[in-house]
Amino acid sequence: MNKTELSNKLAAADFALWDLHLYLDTHPGDLAAVGQYNNYYRQSRRLREEYESTYGKLTAAKAQGVEWLKSPWPWEKCGCDG
């Protein structure tokens, strides 16, 4: 899976996760939705780990020490020089 495909799958899983989170705020007893939430949570976590191990951390909060400051910056990796 290339970077764009992986990023799109992660974004879709995260969107579904947030959507279910909002739904569960008003329907906490819906066990089927809880199951779906847990599935999307695992999927999001797996995709994020795959992305970060291949392409680097997605946020500064996940980086160790000065790792976030090292080159190349995310926009330098894609060949987007300006």
C-alpha positions in Angstrom: 0.0 0.0 0.0 1.5 3.4 -1.0 1.6 6.5 1.2 -1.6 8.0 -0.2 -3.6 4.9 0.1 -2.5 4.3 3.6 -3.2 7.9 4.6 -6.7 7.7 3.0 -7.5 4.5 4.8 -6.3 6.0 8.1 -8.4 9.1 7.6 -11.5 7.0 6.8 -11.0 4.8 9.9 -10.5 7.9 12.1 -13.6 9.6 10.6 -15.7 6.5 11.3 -14.3 6.3 14.8 -15.3 9.9 15.5 -18.7 9.5 14.0 -19.4 6.4 16.1 -18.0 8.3 19.2 -20.6 11.1 18.6 -23.4 8.5 18.1 -22.4 6.6 21.3 -22.6 9.9 23.2 -26.4 9.8 22.7 -26.9 6.0 22.4 -24.5 4.4 25.0 -26.5 1.2 25.2 -26.1 0.3 21.5 -23.8 -2.7 21.8 -23.6 -3.2 18.0 -22.2 0.4 17.7 -19.8 -0.3 20.6 -18.5 -3.3 18.7 -18.1 -1.2 15.5 -16.3 1.5 17.5 -13.9 -1.1 18.9 -13.2 -2.5 15.4 -12.5 0.9 13.9 -10.3 1.7 16.9 -8.2 -1.4 16.3 -8.1 -0.6 12.6 -7.1 3.0 13.1 -4.3 2.0 15.6 -3.0 -0.6 13.2 -3.0 1.8 10.2 -1.4 4.5 12.3 1.4 2.2 13.4 2.0 1.0 9.9 2.1 4.6 8.6 4.4 5.9 11.3 6.8 3.0 11.0 7.1 3.5 7.2 6.8 7.3 6.8 7.5 8.8 10.2 5.4 10.3 13.0 2.2 12.0 12.2 2.3 14.5 15.1 5.0 16.1 17.2 3.4 14.6 20.3 4.3 11.1 19.1 8.0 12.0 18.2 10.8 11.3 20.6 12.9 14.3 21.7 14.2 16.2 18.7 13.1 13.6 16.2 10.4 15.9 15.0 12.9 18.6 14.1 15.1 16.4 11.9 15.0 16.7 8.2 13.3 15.9 6.0 10.1 17.7 7.0 6.9 16.0 5.9 6.4 18.4 2.9 10.0 17.7 1.8 9.4 14.0 1.6 6.8 14.3 -1.2 8.9 16.4 -3.5 6.8 19.5 -2.9 9.7 22.0 -3.0 7.4 25.0 -3.2 
